[in-house]
Structure formats: structure tokens, C-alpha cells
Amino acid sequence: MATTTIQVLRETRDHLAELARERGVSIGQLVEALAAEQPTAAQRAERLAADREAVRRMMGVAISDEEFEQAPDVLGNIYKIAAEKVRAAKGVAA
């Protein structure tokens, strides 16, 4: 794998070096670990879409992204939305 150089302030480099020493790794390994822990916006969006699709599959109910967005209590609202949709599909009054 190719490597590269990143320019940072000397104080930042020294701080990273101390953190790396405390963990028993190199600065490069520390930076790689930190980067791996921080997904990009695109990666977060991809995970969110995958998680929502998993919820839809597991519950067997089509929940729109808008309905997910409206839900401050996500899990509680998912159950509520799913129950309402199941009742509506069965023609049962709420």
C-alpha cells in the first residue's frame, strides 16, 4: 500500500506521537485507526439507508424515509407507524 505525508503543526504531531506511544502503535497506525472510526458523510448515509432497509424487511412494512425522519423516538415511532399500516392493510379501525 502506498503511503503519503500529511503536514500538521508540530504541536499536533507531538500530540499524536504521544497518543500513539500510549497505545503502543505508530503515528500512522493511530491516524489509520482514527480515520476508520470516523465514517464520511457518504458512508453514514449508506449505513443509514441499509439500516432503514433492514428495518423495513424485518418488520414487513413499507416505511418511507420521510416517516423515519419525522420520528424523534425512532424505535417507538417505527412500531407505531408499522402498527398503523398493518391495521390499515387489514381494515381494522385504530
C-alpha positions as CSV (number, residue, x, y, z in Angstrom):
1,M,0.0,0.0,0.0
2,A,1.3,3.4,-0.9
3,T,1.9,6.0,1.8
4,T,1.9,9.7,1.9
5,T,2.9,12.6,4.1
6,I,0.5,14.9,5.9
7,Q,1.6,18.3,7.1
8,V,0.4,19.3,10.6
9,L,1.5,21.7,13.2
10,R,4.5,20.5,15.2
11,E,2.3,20.6,18.4
12,T,-0.3,18.3,16.6
13,R,2.4,15.9,15.6
14,D,3.8,15.7,19.1
15,H,0.4,15.2,20.5
16,L,-0.3,12.4,18.0
17,A,3.1,10.9,18.8
18,E,2.3,10.8,22.5
19,L,-1.1,9.2,21.9
20,A,0.4,6.6,19.6
21,R,3.1,5.8,22.2
22,E,0.5,5.4,24.9
23,R,-1.3,2.9,22.6
24,G,1.9,1.1,21.5
25,V,1.4,1.9,17.8
26,S,3.0,4.2,15.3
27,I,1.6,7.6,14.4
28,G,0.5,6.2,11.0
29,Q,-1.4,3.3,12.7
30,L,-3.0,5.8,15.1
31,V,-4.2,8.0,12.2
32,E,-5.5,4.9,10.3
33,A,-7.4,3.8,13.4
34,L,-8.9,7.3,13.9
35,A,-9.9,7.5,10.3
36,A,-11.5,4.1,10.4
37,E,-13.6,5.2,13.4
38,Q,-14.9,8.3,11.6
39,P,-17.2,7.4,8.6
40,T,-17.6,10.0,5.9
41,A,-21.0,11.6,5.2
42,A,-21.4,9.3,2.3
43,Q,-20.6,6.2,4.4
44,R,-23.0,7.4,7.1
45,A,-25.8,7.9,4.5
46,E,-25.1,4.5,3.1
47,R,-25.3,2.9,6.5
48,L,-28.5,4.7,7.3
49,A,-30.1,3.6,4.1
50,A,-29.0,0.0,4.8
51,D,-30.3,0.2,8.4
52,R,-33.7,1.6,7.2
53,E,-34.0,-1.2,4.6
54,A,-33.2,-3.8,7.2
55,V,-36.0,-2.4,9.4
56,R,-38.4,-2.4,6.5
57,R,-37.5,-6.1,5.7
58,M,-37.7,-7.2,9.3
59,M,-41.0,-5.6,10.1
60,G,-42.5,-6.3,6.7
61,V,-43.9,-2.8,6.4
62,A,-43.1,-0.1,3.9
63,I,-41.9,2.9,6.0
64,S,-40.9,5.9,3.9
65,D,-37.7,7.9,4.6
66,E,-40.0,10.8,5.4
67,E,-41.7,8.8,8.1
68,F,-38.3,7.8,9.5
69,E,-37.3,11.5,9.5
70,Q,-40.4,12.5,11.5
71,A,-39.6,10.1,14.2
72,P,-37.9,11.7,17.2
73,D,-38.3,8.4,19.1
74,V,-37.3,6.3,16.2
75,L,-38.0,2.8,17.6
76,G,-41.2,3.8,19.3
77,N,-42.4,5.6,16.2
78,I,-41.4,2.7,13.9
79,Y,-43.6,0.4,16.0
80,K,-46.4,3.0,15.9
81,I,-46.2,3.5,12.1
82,A,-45.9,-0.2,11.4
83,A,-49.0,-0.9,13.6
84,E,-51.0,1.8,11.9
85,K,-50.0,0.4,8.4
86,V,-50.9,-3.2,9.4
87,R,-54.2,-2.1,10.8
88,A,-55.0,-0.1,7.7
89,A,-54.0,-3.0,5.5
90,K,-56.3,-5.3,7.4
91,G,-59.1,-2.7,7.5
92,V,-59.1,-2.5,11.3
93,A,-60.1,0.8,13.0
94,A,-57.3,2.4,15.0
